[in-house]
C-alpha cells in the first residue's frame, strides 16, 4: 500500500509557461475597444488628441496660383519673342488681389502672392535687372516656372487627416491650413493611478529607515499625461487590503483604467492582487521579457450607485522595480491606452542600427536593453542593465529589442525602438 503524500512533501505545482511579449500585447489589444464619446474642441487645444472623424478639406491649398519666389510675373510668350525689357505694370504683395497682366508687361511679385491672370511664369529677382518702372530679364522661363499651382498641396474634398490619427503639432497646422477652427476628437481616457507600499515616501519628506522615495509615481503620471490621459492620482495607499479595496472601488466608479505598480505578487504584504480578485477579476502573467516579467491584467466592477456608469474598469498592475515599471508601461500600457482612445496606429516604429558593443551572454527572455545612439550612428549600451537602475532610462535614447537566447556581436544590426516612438 502506498503512503499518502503529505502536503509538505508534495511536489510543487508546475509553473505556467511564460507568455511571449507578442502574445501578451495581442491579448491586451484584443480587450481594448475604442471608448464611446466624442467632443469638438478648439484646434489650439487638440494636441495629442485622437481624431474622431475624418478631416475633409473644404478648399484647395493653395486656393489660387501663387508665386514661389520674389521676382516678376510674366507671359512666357513675351520673352520667347526676344523682348528682354518689359515695363512693370503692377506690384503684387502677398494677400493682395492682382489685376490681369497686360500683354507685354511684367508684374513685381513676392513669395506667396497671387499670380495675376494672364501670367504663366515667374522669373526670380536674381535673374532680372530692375530699372525705373521697367525690368530687364537675363533668363527666359518655361511655362509654370516658380508658380505653385492652385491645389498643389491639397485638393478640395480630399481627406487630409483620417479618423484615428493622433494630432501632432504638424497635424494641427495642416488642419488650420484648410480653415478648421475646431476638430472632433475622442474623449480623453480616464486613468486612476495609485501606489502601494509602506516603504514609499514622497520627495520632500524625511526618509525613514527602510524607506525609499516613490519615483514610479512621477514616472507613470508623467507618461500618462504625455499620452493625453485624464489622470486621477490617488497617491500612496497603505499595505492594508481593506484600504486597497476601498481605493479600487472609488477608482473604478469614474475611470476607464486603474493602473498600479507593485503589490501584485503573492507575498504577505502584496494586497493588490487579492483586493482586485475581491472587487473584480485578475490574471497575473509571467512575460518572457527582461526587465519586467510580472504583469497583472483584469478589471474592477464599478459600484452600483445612483448615477454611476455600469460595467467595469480595466486594471493593469505593473512591476514595482522602476525600470521594469517604465518599460512595461511603454510596451504594453501605451498601446492599450491608444487603442482605448481610438488611435489606429499603436505600434512604435523601430530602426535597424549597428551595435557598437558586444554582449556575449544571452538570456532566455526577450531583452529590452537601454542604449544610446553615438556620434558614429551606432548604438552604445548602458553598462548596468539592472531593473533598479533608473539612470539608464535618462541616459538612453531607446530600447534594443533583443530576441530570446541571442548574444549580440559588435557590428551586428539590431532592432532599436527610440523613446521618441514610445513616450507619446
C-alpha positions in Angstrom: 0.0 0.0 0.0 1.4 3.4 -0.9 1.8 6.0 1.7 -0.2 9.2 1.2 1.9 12.2 0.3 1.9 14.9 3.0 1.3 18.5 1.9 4.8 19.4 2.9 6.4 16.7 0.7 4.2 17.2 -2.3 5.9 18.2 -5.5 5.3 21.9 -6.3 2.8 22.6 -9.0 4.4 23.2 -12.4 4.7 26.8 -13.3 2.7 28.1 -16.2 4.8 28.8 -19.3 5.8 32.4 -19.7 3.9 34.5 -22.3 5.8 36.0 -25.1 5.7 39.8 -25.4 3.8 39.5 -28.7 1.1 37.2 -27.1 0.8 39.4 -24.1 0.3 42.5 -26.2 -2.1 40.8 -28.5 -4.3 39.8 -25.5 -4.3 43.3 -24.2 -5.1 44.9 -27.5 -7.9 42.4 -28.2 -9.6 43.6 -24.9 -9.1 47.3 -25.7 -12.1 48.5 -27.7 -12.3 52.3 -28.6 -14.3 54.1 -25.9 -17.6 55.8 -26.7 -17.9 59.5 -26.6 -16.5 62.4 -28.6 -16.2 66.1 -28.3 -15.5 69.1 -30.5 -12.7 71.3 -29.3 -10.6 74.2 -30.5 -7.8 73.2 -32.8 -5.5 75.1 -30.5 -6.3 72.6 -27.7 -6.2 69.4 -29.8 -2.5 68.5 -29.4 -2.0 64.7 -28.9 -5.8 64.0 -29.1 -7.2 61.4 -31.4 -9.4 62.4 -34.3 -13.0 61.0 -34.1 -13.8 61.7 -37.7 -12.0 62.4 -41.0 -11.0 65.9 -41.7 -12.0 66.8 -45.2 -10.6 69.9 -46.9 -13.3 72.4 -47.9 -10.9 74.1 -50.3 -7.8 73.8 -52.5 -4.5 74.7 -50.9 -3.2 77.0 -52.1 -6.5 78.4 -53.1 -5.0 80.2 -56.1 -1.8 80.1 -58.2 0.9 81.6 -56.1 4.5 82.8 -56.6 7.2 80.5 -55.1 9.8 83.3 -55.3 10.3 87.0 -55.1 10.5 88.1 -58.7 8.4 89.1 -61.7 5.3 87.5 -63.1 5.4 87.4 -66.9 3.9 85.9 -70.0 6.4 83.4 -71.4 5.4 84.3 -74.9 6.5 87.9 -74.4 10.1 86.8 -73.5 10.1 84.0 -76.0 9.7 86.6 -78.8 13.0 88.1 -77.9 11.9 91.0 -75.8 14.2 91.3 -72.8 13.0 94.7 -71.5 9.4 95.0 -70.1 7.6 97.8 -68.3 6.4 96.9 -64.8 2.6 97.3 -64.7 1.8 96.5 -61.1 3.2 95.4 -57.8 1.7 92.3 -56.0 2.4 91.7 -52.4 1.1 88.6 -50.7 -2.5 89.0 -49.6 -3.5 91.4 -52.3 -5.7 90.7 -55.3 -3.9 91.4 -58.6 -5.2 92.8 -61.8 -4.9 90.8 -65.0 -1.4 91.1 -66.5 -1.4 93.2 -69.6 0.4 91.7 -72.6 4.0 93.0 -73.0 4.4 93.9 -69.3 5.7 92.3 -66.1 4.4 92.4 -62.5 6.6 92.8 -59.5 5.5 89.8 -57.3 6.5 88.4 -53.9 6.6 84.9 -52.4 3.1 83.7 -51.6 1.4 86.4 -53.7 -1.4 85.5 -56.2 -0.2 85.2 -59.7 -2.1 87.6 -61.9 -4.4 86.2 -64.6 -2.6 86.0 -67.9 0.9 85.4 -66.3 2.2 81.8 -66.8 5.7 82.0 -65.2 7.7 83.9 -62.5 11.3 84.9 -63.1 13.2 85.1 -59.8 14.6 88.5 -59.0 18.2 87.2 -59.1 17.7 86.7 -62.9 16.4 90.2 -63.6 17.8 93.7 -63.5 15.2 96.3 -62.3 15.2 99.8 -63.6 12.9 102.7 -63.2 9.3 101.4 -63.9 10.8 98.6 -66.1 12.9 95.4 -65.8 15.4 93.6 -68.0 15.4 89.8 -67.9 18.5 87.7 -68.0 16.5 84.4 -68.3 13.8 83.1 -70.5 11.4 81.0 -68.3 9.4 77.9 -69.1 5.6 77.9 -68.6 4.8 77.2 -64.9 8.3 78.2 -63.6 8.3 79.3 -59.9 4.5 79.1 -59.8 2.8 76.9 -57.1 -0.4 75.8 -58.8 -3.8 76.0 -57.1 -4.4 72.8 -55.1 -0.7 71.7 -55.4 -0.7 70.7 -51.8 -4.4 69.8 -51.1 -7.3 69.3 -53.3 -10.8 70.3 -52.2 -13.0 67.5 -50.8 -10.0 65.2 -50.0 -9.3 63.6 -46.6 -6.3 65.3 -45.1 -6.4 63.7 -41.7 -8.1 60.3 -41.1 -10.2 59.3 -38.1 -8.0 57.6 -35.6 -4.9 59.8 -36.3 -3.2 61.4 -33.3 -2.9 65.1 -33.6 0.7 66.2 -33.8 1.8 69.9 -34.0 2.2 69.4 -37.8 -1.3 67.9 -38.0 -2.8 70.9 -36.2 -1.1 73.2 -38.7 -2.5 71.1 -41.5 -6.0 71.3 -40.1 -5.6 75.1 -39.7 -4.4 75.5 -43.3 -7.8 74.4 -44.5 -9.6 76.6 -42.0 -10.5 74.2 -39.3 -11.1 76.2 -36.1 -12.4 73.2 -34.2 -11.8 69.4 -34.5 -13.9 66.4 -33.5 -11.8 64.2 -31.1 -12.3 61.1 -29.0 -12.8 61.8 -25.3 -9.8 61.5 -23.1 -9.1 58.1 -21.5 -9.7 58.4 -17.7 -7.0 56.7 -15.7 -6.7 56.3 -12.0 -3.3 55.5 -10.6 -2.1 54.6 -7.1 0.9 53.1 -5.5 1.1 50.6 -2.7 3.9 50.1 -0.2 4.5 51.3 3.4 8.1 51.9 2.4 7.2 54.6 -0.1 8.0 58.2 0.8 7.3 61.4 -1.2 10.2 63.7 -2.1 10.4 66.5 0.5 9.6 64.2 3.4 12.2 62.7 5.7 13.4 59.3 4.5 12.9 56.9 7.4 15.0 53.7 7.8 13.9 51.1 5.2 12.0 53.7 3.2 12.5 54.8 -0.5 11.3 57.7 -2.5 8.4 57.0 -4.8 9.9 57.5 -8.2 7.2 55.5 -10.0 4.5 57.9 -9.1 6.3 60.7 -11.0 7.3 58.5 -14.0 3.9 56.9 -14.6 1.8 60.0 -14.1 4.1 61.8 -16.5 3.8 59.1 -19.1 0.0 59.1 -18.8 -0.1 62.9 -19.2 2.2 62.6 -22.3 -0.5 60.4 -23.8 -3.2 62.9 -23.2 -5.0 60.9 -20.5 -7.3 62.4 -17.8 -5.3 61.3 -14.8 -6.5 61.0 -11.2 -3.6 60.3 -8.8 -4.8 58.5 -5.6 -1.3 58.6 -4.2 0.3 56.1 -1.9 -2.1 53.5 -0.5 -1.2 51.7 2.8 -0.4 48.0 2.7 -3.9 47.1 4.0 -6.4 45.1 2.0 -9.5 46.9 3.2 -8.0 50.3 2.2 -6.8 48.9 -1.1 -10.3 47.5 -1.9 -11.9 50.8 -1.0 -9.5 52.7 -3.3 -10.2 50.3 -6.1 -14.0 50.8 -5.8 -13.5 54.6 -5.7 -11.2 54.5 -8.7 -13.5 52.1 -10.7 -16.5 54.4 -10.4 -15.3 57.1 -12.8 -12.3 55.7 -14.7 -11.6 53.5 -17.7 -8.4 52.1 -16.4 -6.8 51.6 -13.0 -3.0 51.5 -13.0 -0.8 50.4 -10.2 2.8 49.4 -9.7 3.9 46.8 -7.2 1.9 44.7 -4.8 0.5 42.1 -7.3 2.8 39.2 -6.2 2.0 36.5 -3.6 3.8 38.0 -0.6 2.0 38.6 2.7 2.2 42.3 2.1 1.1 42.2 -1.5 -2.6 43.2 -1.1 -3.4 44.5 -4.6 -3.9 41.0 -6.2 -6.4 39.7 -3.6 -8.1 43.1 -3.5 -8.7 43.1 -7.3 -9.9 39.5 -7.1 -12.4 40.5 -4.5 -13.6 43.5 -6.5 -13.4 42.0 -9.9 -11.1 39.6 -11.8 -7.4 39.4 -12.4 -4.8 37.4 -14.3 -1.2 37.5 -13.2 1.0 36.9 -16.2 4.7 36.0 -16.3 6.0 37.5 -19.5 9.2 36.3 -21.1 10.9 39.7 -21.0 13.7 41.4 -19.2 13.2 43.8 -17.5 9.6 43.2 -16.5 8.2 39.7 -16.3 5.2 40.1 -13.9 2.2 41.9 -15.3 -1.3 41.8 -13.9 -4.4 42.4 -16.2 -8.0 42.3 -15.2 -11.0 44.5 -14.3 -12.7 46.0 -11.3 -16.5 46.2 -11.1 -18.0 49.6 -10.9 -20.1 50.2 -7.8 -23.8 50.1 -8.4 -24.6 53.6 -7.1 -27.1 56.1 -8.3 -25.8 57.7 -11.5 -22.7 55.5 -11.7 -21.6 54.2 -15.0 -22.4 50.5 -15.4 -19.8 47.9 -16.2 -16.2 47.7 -15.1 -12.9 49.5 -15.2 -9.8 47.8 -16.7 -7.0 47.1 -14.3 -3.2 46.8 -15.1 -0.7 46.1 -12.4 2.9 46.9 -13.3 6.1 45.6 -11.6 7.4 47.7 -8.7 11.0 48.0 -9.9 11.3 51.4 -11.5 12.9 50.3 -14.8 10.5 47.3 -15.1 7.6 49.6 -14.5 8.8 52.1 -17.1 9.5 49.5 -19.8 6.3 47.5 -19.3 4.3 50.7 -19.5 5.9 51.7 -22.8 5.5 48.3 -24.4 2.0 47.3 -23.0 0.1 50.2 -21.4 0.9 52.8 -24.0 -0.6 50.8 -27.0 -3.5 49.7 -24.7 -4.4 53.3 -23.9 -4.0 54.4 -27.5 -6.4 51.7 -28.7 -8.9 52.7 -26.0 -8.6 56.3 -27.3 -9.4 55.1 -30.8 -6.0 55.5 -32.4 -5.3 53.4 -35.4 -1.5 53.4 -35.1 -0.4 52.0 -31.8 2.8 50.1 -32.6 6.1 52.0 -32.3 8.3 52.2 -35.4 11.7 50.6 -35.0 15.1 51.3 -36.6 17.8 48.9 -37.7 21.0 50.2 -36.3 24.5 48.9 -35.7 25.5 47.6 -32.3 28.9 49.1 -31.3 29.3 46.7 -28.4 29.3 43.0 -27.7 27.0 41.2 -25.3 28.2 37.6 -25.1 25.7 36.4 -22.5 22.2 35.7 -23.8 19.0 35.4 -21.9 16.1 33.0 -22.4 13.8 36.0 -22.3 13.2 38.8 -24.7 15.5 41.6 -23.5 14.9 45.3 -23.8 18.3 46.9 -23.4 18.7 50.6 -22.7 21.0 52.0 -25.4 22.0 55.3 -26.9 22.9 56.4 -30.5 26.5 57.5 -30.7 28.2 60.1 -32.9 29.0 57.4 -35.5 25.4 56.3 -35.8 25.8 53.1 -33.9 24.5 52.1 -30.5 26.2 52.2 -27.2 24.9 50.0 -24.3 24.3 51.3 -20.8 26.8 49.3 -18.7 24.3 48.4 -15.9 21.1 46.8 -17.2 19.6 46.2 -13.8 15.8 46.8 -13.4 16.6 49.1 -10.5 18.9 51.5 -12.3 16.7 54.3 -13.3 19.6 56.4 -14.5 19.7 54.1 -17.6 16.3 55.4 -18.7 17.5 59.0 -18.8 20.9 58.2 -20.4 19.4 56.1 -23.1 17.7 57.1 -26.4 15.6 54.0 -26.6 15.4 50.2 -26.3 17.1 47.4 -28.2 14.6 44.7 -28.8 16.8 41.6 -28.4 15.2 38.2 -29.1 15.5 35.4 -26.6 18.7 33.3 -26.5 20.6 35.8 -28.7 24.0 37.2 -27.9 24.9 40.4 -29.6 28.2 40.8 -31.5 29.8 44.2 -32.3 28.9 45.3 -35.8 25.6 43.4 -35.9 22.4 45.1 -36.9 19.8 45.2 -34.1 16.2 46.3 -33.7 16.1 49.7 -31.9 12.9 51.4 -30.7 13.6 55.1 -30.0 12.0 56.7 -27.0 10.5 59.3 -29.3 8.3 56.4 -30.6 7.3 55.3 -27.1 6.9 58.3 -24.8 4.0 60.0 -26.7 
